[in-house]
């Protein structure tokens, strides 16, 4: 999986084909550490979200929803209770 660390103004991102998949990071070294962790974890890979089909960096076979869809799903089942 061709990943790289890319600057964006004063922040850094881990990108795949120019698309940010992790970040932003405050320093190049922090972004590089994240990239190294991804490359050293055989379970990490790009997968299509099972909800929206957007490609995202998955932590393993248990992680099939992108962060946006996971957040939306959590919000749908969270209720505010006033006592």
C-alpha positions, 0 to 999 in steps of 0.5 A: 500500500503506497502511503506517504507523509505529506505537508499541508501548510503547517500540519502533516498527514499520512496520505494514500494517492494524495488523499488524507487517511490519517492526521492531521499531525503537528509535526512531520515526525509524529506523522512518520511514527503513525505511518510506521505503525500502519506499515508494521501492522499487517491488519491495517489496510485500506477497506471500503466502509460497509455503509458509505463505500468510502475507502478508509484506513481500517485497523483490522477485520473488525473495523468495517465502518469509517469514522464518519459513519461510526459517529453517525451510527452512535448519534442515532442510538444515543439519547439525552435523558433529562432528570 
